[in-house]
Amino acid sequence: MNAIQLKQAVSLSLTKQVQEVAQAQMDTMLGTMQQNSQQVVQASHPMLGKTIDLKM
């Protein structure tokens, strides 16, 4: 293996590692967002959208 091939192999390996880390971070972020959105829905007012309160 010459220097150019070694450089390409290392570059390819690093690229794959970066992609795997980015995918893992995205999965974590999407999971957290899904959990947060479920918490917001559960915390909503039980009469939300059914009545309007007006004060004059």
C-alpha positions, -999 to +999 in steps of 0.1 A: +000+000+000+015+033-010+011+067+007-018+078-015-038+046-009-031+048+028-043+084+029-075+075+010-081+045+034-077+067+065-099+094+049-126+069+041-124+055+076-127+089+092-156+098+070-175+067+080-169+074+117-181+110+113-213+098+095-219+072+123-215+098+150-238+123+131-264+095+127-263+087+164-266+123+174-296+128+150-313+097+165-308+110+200-321+145+190-352+131+173-359+108+203-356+138+227-379+159+204-405+132+203-405+128+241-407+166+246-436+168+221-455+141+240-450+159+273-464+192+258-495+174+246-500+158+280-496+192+297-522+209+275-553+224+291-582+198+291-606+223+276-582+236+250-602+249+220-636+241+234-644+274+251-634+310+247-629+332+278-636+369+272-635+398+297-647+433+289 
